[in-house]
Amino acid sequence: MIIGLVQDVAVILGLSAAGLFAHELVHFLFGRVFGGSTFFSRYWFGIPTQVDFRTPHEMSNRQVKATAGGVLIFPCIALLGAYLHSIPIFAFGVGGIGVSMTDMMGFQNPEAWKDFTAGESITRDDFE
């Protein structure tokens, strides 16, 4: 009984970690395809948790929105898992559901995101 519970918890944690990796992989692949020269810059227990861009200004606003907004699929995956009563699908979706403020900034204001990602300072005027 205990062994089965431990196995279930391990599977849920593994799928959640896979969702986290898939979230960052979406940013990495879209950024790479769109010319942002992406690289993984931060890790958590070997799992990439942050993607940075060497050349964010090379990307168009539409490409920035696709790169940032592509991760919005993960809440849909989590909801699908809940609807289907599938704990593995739900765990994967929840693992990738962490949409950060910079993800939303890229989706809503691509020009400010490019400046911020390039290390330039941004002000409130950049959002008006």
N, CA, C and O atoms as a printed pandas DataFrame, in Angstrom:
     atom_number atom_name residue_name chain_id  residue_number  x_coord  y_coord  z_coord
0              1         N          MET        A               1    0.828   -1.195    0.000
1              2        CA          MET        A               1    0.000    0.000    0.000
2              3         C          MET        A               1    0.872    1.259    0.000
3              4         O          MET        A               1    0.654    2.167   -0.802
4              5         N          ILE        A               2    1.864    1.313    0.902
5              6        CA          ILE        A               2    2.752    2.471    0.981
6              7         C          ILE        A               2    3.597    2.586   -0.283
7              8         O          ILE        A               2    3.837    3.690   -0.773
8              9         N          ILE        A               3    4.045    1.459   -0.807
9             10        CA          ILE        A               3    4.869    1.483   -2.016
10            11         C          ILE        A               3    4.078    2.055   -3.184
11            12         O          ILE        A               3    4.616    2.835   -3.970
12            13         N          GLY        A               4    2.818    1.682   -3.307
13            14        CA          GLY        A               4    1.977    2.214   -4.370
14            15         C          GLY        A               4    1.789    3.714   -4.242
15            16         O          GLY        A               4    1.795    4.428   -5.245
16            17         N          LEU        A               5    1.621    4.200   -3.018
17            18        CA          LEU        A               5    1.469    5.629   -2.784
18            19         C          LEU        A               5    2.744    6.373   -3.156
19            20         O          LEU        A               5    2.691    7.427   -3.790
20            21         N          VAL        A               6    3.873    5.832   -2.768
21            22        CA          VAL        A               6    5.158    6.449   -3.099
22            23         C          VAL        A               6    5.357    6.485   -4.612
23            24         O          VAL        A               6    5.844    7.479   -5.151
24            25         N          GLN        A               7    4.987    5.419   -5.290
25            26        CA          GLN        A               7    5.102    5.391   -6.752
26            27         C          GLN        A               7    4.188    6.435   -7.385
27            28         O          GLN        A               7    4.593    7.122   -8.322
28            29         N          ASP        A               8    2.959    6.562   -6.885
29            30        CA          ASP        A               8    2.029    7.564   -7.421
30            31         C          ASP        A               8    2.566    8.980   -7.235
31            32         O          ASP        A               8    2.503    9.798   -8.152
32            33         N          VAL        A               9    3.092    9.266   -6.051
33            34        CA          VAL        A               9    3.656   10.583   -5.778
34            35         C          VAL        A               9    4.857   10.838   -6.688
35            36         O          VAL        A               9    5.015   11.944   -7.207
36            37         N          ALA        A              10    5.700    9.832   -6.885
37            38        CA          ALA        A              10    6.865    9.986   -7.760
38            39         C          ALA        A              10    6.434   10.269   -9.195
39            40         O          ALA        A              10    7.044   11.098   -9.872
40            41         N          VAL        A              11    5.403    9.598   -9.659
41            42        CA          VAL        A              11    4.908    9.833  -11.022
42            43         C          VAL        A              11    4.348   11.246  -11.155
43            44         O          VAL        A              11    4.605   11.923  -12.150
44            45         N          ILE        A              12    3.585   11.696  -10.159
45            46        CA          ILE        A              12    3.006   13.042  -10.197
46            47         C          ILE        A              12    4.111   14.100  -10.185
47            48         O          ILE        A              12    4.067   15.058  -10.956
48            49         N          LEU        A              13    5.090   13.921   -9.316
49            50        CA          LEU        A              13    6.193   14.882   -9.270
50            51         C          LEU        A              13    7.007   14.861  -10.564
51            52         O          LEU        A              13    7.437   15.908  -11.047
52            53         N          GLY        A              14    7.213   13.681  -11.115
53            54        CA          GLY        A              14    7.937   13.576  -12.378
54            55         C          GLY        A              14    7.205   14.253  -13.524
55            56         O          GLY        A              14    7.820   14.934  -14.344
56            57         N          LEU        A              15    5.898   14.066  -13.579
57            58        CA          LEU        A              15    5.113   14.704  -14.644
58            59         C          LEU        A              15    5.036   16.215  -14.450
59            60         O          LEU        A              15    5.020   16.969  -15.423
60            61         N          SER        A              16    4.988   16.653  -13.204
61            62        CA          SER        A              16    5.004   18.097  -12.943
62            63         C          SER        A              16    6.333   18.699  -13.378
63            64         O          SER        A              16    6.359   19.777  -13.972
64            65         N          ALA        A              17    7.428   18.020  -13.091
65            66        CA          ALA        A              17    8.745   18.487  -13.533
66            67         C          ALA        A              17    8.825   18.487  -15.059
67            68         O          ALA        A              17    9.430   19.381  -15.650
68            69         N          ALA        A              18    8.221   17.494  -15.689
69            70        CA          ALA        A              18    8.197   17.454  -17.158
70            71         C          ALA        A              18    7.405   18.635  -17.710
71            72         O          ALA        A              18    7.775   19.201  -18.738
72            73         N          GLY        A              19    6.319   19.010  -17.035
73            74        CA          GLY        A              19    5.542   20.182  -17.445
74            75         C          GLY        A              19    6.345   21.461  -17.317
75            76         O          GLY        A              19    6.274   22.333  -18.183
76            77         N          LEU        A              20    7.116   21.578  -16.227
77            78        CA          LEU        A              20    7.979   22.739  -16.034
78            79         C          LEU        A              20    9.019   22.818  -17.145
79            80         O          LEU        A              20    9.255   23.889  -17.704
80            81         N          PHE        A              21    9.635   21.695  -17.462
81            82        CA          PHE        A              21   10.614   21.664  -18.541
82            83         C          PHE        A              21    9.958   22.008  -19.883
83            84         O          PHE        A              21   10.530   22.749  -20.682
84            85         N          ALA        A              22    8.762   21.473  -20.129
85            86        CA          ALA        A              22    8.067   21.745  -21.386
86            87         C          ALA        A              22    7.728   23.230  -21.523
87            88         O          ALA        A              22    7.786   23.783  -22.622
88            89         N          HIS        A              23    7.375   23.874  -20.410
89            90        CA          HIS        A              23    7.089   25.313  -20.418
90            91         C          HIS        A              23    8.317   26.084  -20.921
91            92         O          HIS        A              23    8.211   26.916  -21.821
92            93         N          GLU        A              24    9.466   25.798  -20.336
93            94        CA          GLU        A              24   10.685   26.493  -20.750
94            95         C          GLU        A              24   11.101   26.093  -22.164
95            96         O          GLU        A              24   11.663   26.898  -22.906
96            97         N          LEU        A              25   10.821   24.855  -22.525
97            98        CA          LEU        A              25   11.159   24.389  -23.869
98            99         C          LEU        A              25   10.354   25.145  -24.930
99           100         O          LEU        A              25   10.864   25.410  -26.018
100          101         N          VAL        A              26    9.102   25.494  -24.623
101          102        CA          VAL        A              26    8.294   26.300  -25.552
102          103         C          VAL        A              26    8.993   27.629  -25.801
103          104         O          VAL        A              26    9.161   28.041  -26.949
104          105         N          HIS        A              27    9.407   28.309  -24.711
105          106        CA          HIS        A              27   10.123   29.582  -24.883
106          107         C          HIS        A              27   11.413   29.380  -25.674
107          108         O          HIS        A              27   11.721   30.149  -26.584
108          109         N          PHE        A              28   12.157   28.347  -25.321
109          110        CA          PHE        A              28   13.448   28.102  -25.963
110          111         C          PHE        A              28   13.279   27.859  -27.463
111          112         O          PHE        A              28   13.966   28.478  -28.276
112          113         N          LEU        A              29   12.366   26.960  -27.827
113          114        CA          LEU        A              29   12.208   26.607  -29.240
114          115         C          LEU        A              29   11.632   27.748  -30.060
115          116         O          LEU        A              29   12.128   28.037  -31.149
116          117         N          PHE        A              30   10.586   28.404  -29.551
117          118        CA          PHE        A              30   10.020   29.534  -30.298
118          119         C          PHE        A              30   11.063   30.638  -30.444
119          120         O          PHE        A              30   11.221   31.200  -31.528
120          121         N          GLY        A              31   11.775   30.954  -29.365
121          122        CA          GLY        A              31   12.804   31.993  -29.430
122          123         C          GLY        A              31   13.915   31.631  -30.383
123          124         O          GLY        A              31   14.433   32.497  -31.089
124          125         N          ARG        A              32   14.292   30.366  -30.416
125          126        CA          ARG        A              32   15.356   29.913  -31.313
126          127         C          ARG        A              32   14.890   30.011  -32.763
127          128         O          ARG        A              32   15.631   30.495  -33.620
128          129         N          VAL        A              33   13.687   29.563  -33.040
129          130        CA          VAL        A              33   13.149   29.601  -34.403
130          131         C          VAL        A              33   12.997   31.042  -34.888
131          132         O          VAL        A              33   13.234   31.333  -36.060
132          133         N          PHE        A              34   12.601   31.940  -33.987
133          134        CA          PHE        A              34   12.345   33.322  -34.375
134          135         C          PHE        A              34   13.570   34.221  -34.282
135          136         O          PHE        A              34   13.437   35.437  -34.421
136          137         N          GLY        A              35   14.748   33.675  -34.053
137          138        CA          GLY        A              35   15.977   34.454  -34.098
138          139         C          GLY        A              35   16.369   35.148  -32.815
139          140         O          GLY        A              35   17.158   36.093  -32.848
140          141         N          GLY        A              36   15.841   34.711  -31.681
141          142        CA          GLY        A              36   16.175   35.348  -30.410
142          143         C          GLY        A              36   17.447   34.833  -29.769
143          144         O          GLY        A              36   17.839   35.322  -28.709
144          145         N          SER        A              37   18.107   33.853  -30.385
145          146        CA          SER        A              37   19.332   33.251  -29.843
146          147         C          SER        A              37   19.167   32.880  -28.370
147          148         O          SER        A              37   19.848   33.424  -27.500
148          149         N          THR        A              38   18.258   31.954  -28.107
149          150        CA          THR        A              38   17.917   31.576  -26.742
150          151         C          THR        A              38   18.962   30.670  -26.113
151          152         O          THR        A              38   19.700   29.969  -26.806
152          153         N          PHE        A              39   19.009   30.697  -24.797
153          154        CA          PHE        A              39   19.838   29.780  -24.021
154          155         C          PHE        A              39   19.225   29.634  -22.633
155          156         O          PHE        A              39   18.553   30.542  -22.142
156          157         N          PHE        A              40   19.462   28.486  -22.009
157          158        CA          PHE        A              40   18.988   28.258  -20.651
158          159         C          PHE        A              40   19.958   28.933  -19.689
159          160         O          PHE        A              40   21.162   28.684  -19.747
160          161         N          SER        A              41   19.447   29.781  -18.810
161          162        CA          SER        A              41   20.331   30.539  -17.923
162          163         C          SER        A              41   20.177   30.179  -16.451
163          164         O          SER        A              41   21.016   30.565  -15.637
164          165         N          ARG        A              42   19.135   29.456  -16.095
165          166        CA          ARG        A              42   18.938   29.090  -14.690
166          167         C          ARG        A              42   18.340   27.694  -14.621
167          168         O          ARG        A              42   17.491   27.321  -15.431
168          169         N          TYR        A              43   18.799   26.932  -13.637
169          170        CA          TYR        A              43   18.345   25.548  -13.471
170          171         C          TYR        A              43   17.899   25.316  -12.035
171          172         O          TYR        A              43   18.375   25.981  -11.115
172          173         N          TRP        A              44   16.988   24.374  -11.848
173          174        CA          TRP        A              44   16.541   23.937  -10.528
174          175         C          TRP        A              44   16.603   22.418  -10.523
175          176         O          TRP        A              44   15.813   21.765  -11.204
176          177         N          PHE        A              45   17.520   21.855   -9.772
177          178        CA          PHE        A              45   17.752   20.414   -9.744
178          179         C          PHE        A              45   17.929   19.841  -11.150
179          180         O          PHE        A              45   17.422   18.763  -11.458
180          181         N          GLY        A              46   18.637   20.557  -11.978
181          182        CA          GLY        A              46   18.925   20.101  -13.329
182          183         C          GLY        A              46   17.846   20.404  -14.353
183          184         O          GLY        A              46   18.029   20.133  -15.540
184          185         N          ILE        A              47   16.719   20.964  -13.915
185          186        CA          ILE        A              47   15.615   21.295  -14.823
186          187         C          ILE        A              47   15.737   22.767  -15.203
187          188         O          ILE        A              47   15.794   23.618  -14.315
188          189         N          PRO        A              48   15.780   23.093  -16.492
189          190        CA          PRO        A              48   15.864   24.506  -16.885
190          191         C          PRO        A              48   14.638   25.277  -16.393
191          192         O          PRO        A              48   13.501   24.860  -16.617
192          193         N          THR        A              49   14.881   26.399  -15.725
193          194        CA          THR        A              49   13.773   27.203  -15.208
194          195         C          THR        A              49   13.768   28.623  -15.750
195          196         O          THR        A              49   12.881   29.407  -15.412
196          197         N          GLN        A              50   14.739   28.967  -16.580
197          198        CA          GLN        A              50   14.732   30.292  -17.182
198          199         C          GLN        A              50   15.427   30.244  -18.526
199          200         O          GLN        A              50   16.498   29.655  -18.677
200          201         N          VAL        A              51   14.795   30.875  -19.496
201          202        CA          VAL        A              51   15.365   31.015  -20.833
202          203         C          VAL        A              51   15.685   32.491  -21.025
203          204         O          VAL        A              51   14.849   33.350  -20.743
204          205         N          ASP        A              52   16.866   32.785  -21.492
205          206        CA          ASP        A              52   17.245   34.158  -21.831
206          207         C          ASP        A              52   17.489   34.256  -23.334
207          208         O          ASP        A              52   17.686   33.254  -24.021
208          209         N          PHE        A              53   17.468   35.495  -23.822
209          210        CA          PHE        A              53   17.576   35.767  -25.244
210          211         C          PHE        A              53   18.766   36.688  -25.480
211          212         O          PHE        A              53   18.864   37.749  -24.864
212          213         N          ARG        A              54   19.670   36.287  -26.371
213          214        CA          ARG        A              54   20.828   37.129  -26.693
214          215         C          ARG        A              54   20.438   38.277  -27.625
215          216         O          ARG        A              54   20.991   39.373  -27.526
216          217         N          THR        A              55   19.496   38.031  -28.519
217          218        CA          THR        A              55   19.131   39.039  -29.516
218          219         C          THR        A              55   17.613   39.226  -29.573
219          220         O          THR        A              55   16.995   38.891  -30.583
220          221         N          PRO        A              56   17.001   39.756  -28.505
221          222        CA          PRO        A              56   15.540   39.894  -28.517
222          223         C          PRO        A              56   15.030   40.917  -29.529
223          224         O          PRO        A              56   13.905   40.796  -30.013
224          225         N          HIS        A              57   15.844   41.921  -29.853
225          226        CA          HIS        A              57   15.383   42.944  -30.799
226          227         C          HIS        A              57   15.312   42.422  -32.232
227          228         O          HIS        A              57   14.747   43.090  -33.098
228          229         N          GLU        A              58   15.871   41.251  -32.498
229          230        CA          GLU        A              58   15.784   40.640  -33.823
230          231         C          GLU        A              58   14.394   40.051  -34.087
231          232         O          GLU        A              58   14.047   39.742  -35.227
232          233         N          MET        A              59   13.612   39.902  -33.030
233          234        CA          MET        A              59   12.292   39.271  -33.152
234          235         C          MET        A              59   11.228   40.336  -33.411
235          236         O          MET        A              59   11.295   41.441  -32.872
236          237         N          SER        A              60   10.249   39.989  -34.240
237          238        CA          SER        A              60    9.134   40.902  -34.469
238          239         C          SER        A              60    8.189   40.847  -33.266
239          240         O          SER        A              60    8.276   39.938  -32.441
240          241         N          ASN        A              61    7.295   41.818  -33.174
241          242        CA          ASN        A              61    6.333   41.831  -32.063
242          243         C          ASN        A              61    5.451   40.592  -32.083
243          244         O          ASN        A              61    5.130   40.041  -31.030
244          245         N          ARG        A              62    5.066   40.160  -33.247
245          246        CA          ARG        A              62    4.230   38.956  -33.360
246          247         C          ARG        A              62    4.997   37.715  -32.885
247          248         O          ARG        A              62    4.422   36.840  -32.237
248          249         N          GLN        A              63    6.272   37.643  -33.203
249          250        CA          GLN        A              63    7.082   36.511  -32.768
250          251         C          GLN        A              63    7.281   36.517  -31.252
251          252         O          GLN        A              63    7.289   35.458  -30.624
252          253         N          VAL        A              64    7.441   37.703  -30.664
253          254        CA          VAL        A              64    7.547   37.811  -29.203
254          255         C          VAL        A              64    6.256   37.333  -28.558
255          256         O          VAL        A              64    6.282   36.593  -27.574
256          257         N          LYS        A              65    5.128   37.756  -29.114
257          258        CA          LYS        A              65    3.834   37.337  -28.559
258          259         C          LYS        A              65    3.662   35.827  -28.647
259          260         O          LYS        A              65    3.142   35.210  -27.718
260          261         N          ALA        A              66    4.087   35.228  -29.744
261          262        CA          ALA        A              66    3.984   33.768  -29.883
262          263         C          ALA        A              66    4.902   33.057  -28.894
263          264         O          ALA        A              66    4.527   32.042  -28.308
264          265         N          THR        A              67    6.100   33.593  -28.713
265          266        CA          THR        A              67    7.063   32.989  -27.787
266          267         C          THR        A              67    6.569   33.083  -26.350
267          268         O          THR        A              67    6.672   32.118  -25.592
268          269         N          ALA        A              68    6.040   34.225  -25.977
269          270        CA          ALA        A              68    5.561   34.414  -24.607
270          271         C          ALA        A              68    4.216   33.732  -24.386
271          272         O          ALA        A              68    4.003   33.096  -23.355
272          273         N          GLY        A              69    3.321   33.863  -25.342
273          274        CA          GLY        A              69    1.967   33.340  -25.172
274          275         C          GLY        A              69    1.819   31.859  -25.445
275          276         O          GLY        A              69    0.784   31.272  -25.131
276          277         N          GLY        A              70    2.839   31.246  -26.024
277          278        CA          GLY        A              70    2.751   29.813  -26.310
278          279         C          GLY        A              70    2.533   28.968  -25.068
279          280         O          GLY        A              70    1.961   27.881  -25.141
280          281         N          VAL        A              71    2.993   29.473  -23.921
281          282        CA          VAL        A              71    2.858   28.698  -22.681
282          283         C          VAL        A              71    1.445   28.751  -22.117
283          284         O          VAL        A              71    1.145   28.051  -21.150
284          285         N          LEU        A              72    0.580   29.556  -22.693
285          286        CA          LEU        A              72   -0.799   29.614  -22.212
286          287         C          LEU        A              72   -1.567   28.337  -22.535
287          288         O          LEU        A              72   -2.728   28.202  -22.151
288          289         N          ILE        A              73   -0.940   27.409  -23.227
289          290        CA          ILE        A              73   -1.540   26.105  -23.477
290          291         C          ILE        A              73   -1.575   25.262  -22.206
291          292         O          ILE        A              73   -2.422   24.378  -22.077
292          293         N          PHE        A              74   -0.667   25.524  -21.266
293          294        CA          PHE        A              74   -0.582   24.678  -20.076
294          295         C          PHE        A              74   -1.790   24.785  -19.142
295          296         O          PHE        A              74   -2.200   23.761  -18.595
296          297         N          PRO        A              75   -2.384   25.965  -18.926
297          298        CA          PRO        A              75   -3.634   25.974  -18.163
298          299         C          PRO        A              75   -4.733   25.157  -18.849
299          300         O          PRO        A              75   -5.552   24.528  -18.180
300          301         N          CYS        A              76   -4.745   25.170  -20.171
301          302        CA          CYS        A              76   -5.731   24.374  -20.918
302          303         C          CYS        A              76   -5.482   22.879  -20.710
303          304         O          CYS        A              76   -6.427   22.103  -20.566
304          305         N          ILE        A              77   -4.217   22.483  -20.695
305          306        CA          ILE        A              77   -3.879   21.075  -20.453
306          307         C          ILE        A              77   -4.314   20.662  -19.051
307          308         O          ILE        A              77   -4.867   19.579  -18.863
308          309         N          ALA        A              78   -4.061   21.532  -18.061
309          310        CA          ALA        A              78   -4.473   21.220  -16.689
310          311         C          ALA        A              78   -5.993   21.093  -16.593
311          312         O          ALA        A              78   -6.499   20.181  -15.940
312          313         N          LEU        A              79   -6.712   21.993  -17.232
313          314        CA          LEU        A              79   -8.180   21.923  -17.215
314          315         C          LEU        A              79   -8.685   20.669  -17.928
315          316         O          LEU        A              79   -9.659   20.051  -17.499
316          317         N          LEU        A              80   -8.018   20.304  -19.014
317          318        CA          LEU        A              80   -8.387   19.077  -19.720
318          319         C          LEU        A              80   -8.186   17.866  -18.821
319          320         O          LEU        A              80   -9.036   16.977  -18.770
320          321         N          GLY        A              81   -7.061   17.830  -18.112
321          322        CA          GLY        A              81   -6.807   16.734  -17.179
322          323         C          GLY        A              81   -7.855   16.663  -16.087
323          324         O          GLY        A              81   -8.293   15.576  -15.710
324          325         N          ALA        A              82   -8.262   17.826  -15.573
325          326        CA          ALA        A              82   -9.314   17.847  -14.543
326          327         C          ALA        A              82  -10.637   17.366  -15.118
327          328         O          ALA        A              82  -11.364   16.608  -14.475
328          329         N          TYR        A              83  -10.946   17.811  -16.334
329          330        CA          TYR        A              83  -12.199   17.408  -16.966
330          331         C          TYR        A              83  -12.233   15.897  -17.222
331          332         O          TYR        A              83  -13.263   15.251  -17.030
332          333         N          LEU        A              84  -11.109   15.348  -17.652
333          334        CA          LEU        A              84  -11.029   13.917  -17.952
334          335         C          LEU        A              84  -10.740   13.062  -16.714
335          336         O          LEU        A              84  -10.670   11.836  -16.802
336          337         N          HIS        A              85  -10.575   13.719  -15.562
337          338        CA          HIS        A              85  -10.226   13.018  -14.321
338          339         C          HIS        A              85   -8.924   12.237  -14.489
339          340         O          HIS        A              85   -8.784   11.120  -13.991
340          341         N          SER        A              86   -7.982   12.844  -15.197
341          342        CA          SER        A              86   -6.693   12.216  -15.454
342          343         C          SER        A              86   -5.619   12.935  -14.642
343          344         O          SER        A              86   -5.219   14.050  -14.977
344          345         N          ILE        A              87   -5.166   12.300  -13.595
345          346        CA          ILE        A              87   -4.145   12.909  -12.748
346          347         C          ILE        A              87   -2.841   13.127  -13.518
347          348         O          ILE        A              87   -2.221   14.174  -13.333
348          349         N          PRO        A              88   -2.388   12.201  -14.371
349          350        CA          PRO        A              88   -1.141   12.465  -15.112
350          351         C          PRO        A              88   -1.227   13.695  -16.025
351          352         O          PRO        A              88   -0.294   14.497  -16.061
352          353         N          ILE        A              89   -2.321   13.850  -16.752
353          354        CA          ILE        A              89   -2.471   15.016  -17.633
354          355         C          ILE        A              89   -2.548   16.287  -16.796
355          356         O          ILE        A              89   -1.932   17.299  -17.131
356          357         N          PHE        A              90   -3.307   16.229  -15.710
357          358        CA          PHE        A              90   -3.442   17.371  -14.815
358          359         C          PHE        A              90   -2.079   17.761  -14.225
359          360         O          PHE        A              90   -1.741   18.944  -14.180
360          361         N          ALA        A              91   -1.305   16.784  -13.777
361          362        CA          ALA        A              91    0.007   17.056  -13.177
362          363         C          ALA        A              91    0.950   17.693  -14.196
363          364         O          ALA        A              91    1.685   18.619  -13.855
364          365         N          PHE        A              92    0.942   17.216  -15.432
365          366        CA          PHE        A              92    1.780   17.796  -16.472
366          367         C          PHE        A              92    1.372   19.245  -16.730
367          368         O          PHE        A              92    2.227   20.126  -16.825
368          369         N          GLY        A              93    0.071   19.489  -16.842
369          370        CA          GLY        A              93   -0.419   20.852  -17.079
370          371         C          GLY        A              93   -0.086   21.794  -15.943
371          372         O          GLY        A              93    0.307   22.937  -16.175
372          373         N          VAL        A              94   -0.241   21.321  -14.705
373          374        CA          VAL        A              94    0.062   22.155  -13.546
374          375         C          VAL        A              94    1.558   22.451  -13.473
375          376         O          VAL        A              94    1.955   23.538  -13.053
376          377         N          GLY        A              95    2.380   21.503  -13.876
377          378        CA          GLY        A              95    3.824   21.733  -13.882
378          379         C          GLY        A              95    4.229   22.878  -14.794
379          380         O          GLY        A              95    5.172   23.610  -14.495
380          381         N          GLY        A              96    3.530   23.035  -15.892
381          382        CA          GLY        A              96    3.870   24.086  -16.847
382          383         C          GLY        A              96    3.037   25.339  -16.726
383          384         O          GLY        A              96    3.174   26.256  -17.536
384          385         N          ILE        A              97    2.166   25.394  -15.719
385          386        CA          ILE        A              97    1.185   26.474  -15.627
386          387         C          ILE        A              97    1.767   27.787  -15.118
387          388         O          ILE        A              97    1.113   28.825  -15.222
388          389         N          GLY        A              98    2.961   27.769  -14.580
389          390        CA          GLY        A              98    3.541   28.976  -13.984
390          391         C          GLY        A              98    3.870   30.032  -15.009
391          392         O          GLY        A              98    5.016   30.133  -15.450
392          393         N          VAL        A              99    2.892   30.818  -15.395
393          394        CA          VAL        A              99    3.096   31.889  -16.363
394          395         C          VAL        A              99    3.602   33.108  -15.596
395          396         O          VAL        A              99    2.889   33.655  -14.755
396          397         N          SER        A             100    4.821   33.528  -15.884
397          398        CA          SER        A             100    5.449   34.611  -15.121
398          399         C          SER        A             100    5.009   35.984  -15.618
399          400         O          SER        A             100    4.332   36.118  -16.638
400          401         N          MET        A             101    5.416   36.987  -14.865
401          402        CA          MET        A             101    5.109   38.364  -15.263
402          403         C          MET        A             101    5.794   38.708  -16.577
403          404         O          MET        A             101    5.233   39.435  -17.397
404          405         N          THR        A             102    7.004   38.192  -16.788
405          406        CA          THR        A             102    7.683   38.501  -18.049
406          407         C          THR        A             102    7.019   37.787  -19.221
407          408         O          THR        A             102    7.042   38.295  -20.342
408          409         N          ASP        A             103    6.424   36.608  -18.979
409          410        CA          ASP        A             103    5.652   35.948  -20.033
410          411         C          ASP        A             103    4.485   36.844  -20.451
411          412         O          ASP        A             103    4.236   37.041  -21.641
412          413         N          MET        A             104    3.783   37.378  -19.469
413          414        CA          MET        A             104    2.632   38.230  -19.766
414          415         C          MET        A             104    3.062   39.557  -20.389
415          416         O          MET        A             104    2.376   40.087  -21.263
416          417         N          MET        A             105    4.203   40.093  -19.937
417          418        CA          MET        A             105    4.693   41.335  -20.519
418          419         C          MET        A             105    5.024   41.125  -21.992
419          420         O          MET        A             105    4.719   41.984  -22.819
420          421         N          GLY        A             106    5.640   40.001  -22.331
421          422        CA          GLY        A             106    5.945   39.714  -23.726
422          423         C          GLY        A             106    4.698   39.564  -24.561
423          424         O          GLY        A             106    4.669   39.961  -25.726
424          425         N          PHE        A             107    3.665   38.991  -23.969
425          426        CA          PHE        A             107    2.411   38.794  -24.690
426          427         C          PHE        A             107    1.656   40.106  -24.867
427          428         O          PHE        A             107    1.056   40.341  -25.916
428          429         N          GLN        A             108    1.683   40.970  -23.839
429          430        CA          GLN        A             108    0.895   42.203  -23.876
430          431         C          GLN        A             108    1.655   43.413  -24.415
431          432         O          GLN        A             108    1.055   44.285  -25.043
432          433         N          ASN        A             109    2.965   43.478  -24.179
433          434        CA          ASN        A             109    3.738   44.636  -24.598
434          435         C          ASN        A             109    5.107   44.187  -25.110
435          436         O          ASN        A             109    6.101   44.290  -24.392
436          437         N          PRO        A             110    5.162   43.694  -26.334
437          438        CA          PRO        A             110    6.402   43.118  -26.860
438          439         C          PRO        A             110    7.582   44.082  -26.914
439          440         O          PRO        A             110    8.721   43.663  -26.708
440          441         N          GLU        A             111    7.339   45.352  -27.185
441          442        CA          GLU        A             111    8.455   46.310  -27.268
442          443         C          GLU        A             111    9.136   46.478  -25.914
443          444         O          GLU        A             111   10.364   46.484  -25.833
444          445         N          ALA        A             112    8.345   46.613  -24.851
445          446        CA          ALA        A             112    8.922   46.736  -23.507
446          447         C          ALA        A             112    9.639   45.441  -23.128
447          448         O          ALA        A             112   10.684   45.478  -22.478
448          449         N          TRP        A             113    9.085   44.297  -23.529
449          450        CA          TRP        A             113    9.722   43.011  -23.228
450          451         C          TRP        A             113   11.087   42.921  -23.897
451          452         O          TRP        A             113   12.048   42.446  -23.292
452          453         N          LYS        A             114   11.177   43.381  -25.154
453          454        CA          LYS        A             114   12.467   43.343  -25.860
454          455         C          LYS        A             114   13.504   44.177  -25.121
455          456         O          LYS        A             114   14.638   43.740  -24.926
456          457         N          ASP        A             115   13.110   45.384  -24.710
457          458        CA          ASP        A             115   14.041   46.245  -23.979
458          459         C          ASP        A             115   14.448   45.601  -22.654
459          460         O          ASP        A             115   15.630   45.575  -22.313
460          461         N          PHE        A             116   13.484   45.089  -21.918
461          462        CA          PHE        A             116   13.751   44.465  -20.620
462          463         C          PHE        A             116   14.662   43.255  -20.769
463          464         O          PHE        A             116   15.606   43.080  -19.998
464          465         N          THR        A             117   14.375   42.424  -21.759
465          466        CA          THR        A             117   15.159   41.211  -21.975
466          467         C          THR        A             117   16.577   41.531  -22.445
467          468         O          THR        A             117   17.508   40.777  -22.165
468          469         N          ALA        A             118   16.741   42.634  -23.152
469          470        CA          ALA        A             118   18.062   43.047  -23.611
470          471         C          ALA        A             118   18.875   43.719  -22.503
471          472         O          ALA        A             118   20.029   44.087  -22.720
472          473         N          GLY        A             119   18.278   43.880  -21.317
473          474        CA          GLY        A             119   18.985   44.479  -20.202
474          475         C          GLY        A             119   18.878   45.989  -20.148
475          476         O          GLY        A             119   19.557   46.639  -19.352
476          477         N          GLU        A             120   18.023   46.550  -20.997
477          478        CA          GLU        A             120   17.816   47.998  -20.987
478          479         C          GLU        A             120   16.791   48.335  -19.905
479          480         O          GLU        A             120   15.964   47.500  -19.538
480          481         N          SER        A             121   16.854   49.549  -19.408
481          482        CA          SER        A             121   15.900   49.936  -18.380
482          483         C          SER        A             121   14.555   50.266  -19.035
483          484         O          SER        A             121   14.496   50.790  -20.147
484          485         N          ILE        A             122   13.500   49.951  -18.325
485          486        CA          ILE        A             122   12.160   50.279  -18.801
486          487         C          ILE        A             122   11.473   51.109  -17.723
487          488         O          ILE        A             122   11.769   50.994  -16.534
488          489         N          THR        A             123   10.554   51.943  -18.175
489          490        CA          THR        A             123    9.807   52.805  -17.254
490          491         C          THR        A             123    8.320   52.613  -17.502
491          492         O          THR        A             123    7.910   51.890  -18.409
492          493         N          ARG        A             124    7.542   53.262  -16.692
493          494        CA          ARG        A             124    6.088   53.194  -16.836
494          495         C          ARG        A             124    5.650   53.741  -18.194
495          496         O          ARG        A             124    4.643   53.294  -18.743
496          497         N          ASP        A             125    6.392   54.698  -18.736
497          498        CA          ASP        A             125    6.055   55.272  -20.042
498          499         C          ASP        A             125    6.134   54.247  -21.169
499          500         O          ASP        A             125    5.484   54.411  -22.202
500          501         N          ASP        A             126    6.928   53.187  -20.978
501          502        CA          ASP        A             126    7.048   52.154  -22.010
502          503         C          ASP        A             126    5.761   51.346  -22.157
503          504         O          ASP        A             126    5.596   50.613  -23.132
504          505         N          PHE        A             127    4.849   51.476  -21.193
505          506        CA          PHE        A             127    3.625   50.669  -21.214
506          507         C          PHE        A             127    2.411   51.506  -21.599
507          508         O          PHE        A             127    1.287   51.005  -21.570
508          509         N          GLU        A             128    2.614   52.757  -21.953
509          510        CA          GLU        A             128    1.476   53.609  -22.316
510          511         C          GLU        A             128    1.389   53.830  -23.789
511          512         O          GLU        A             128    0.487   54.525  -24.257
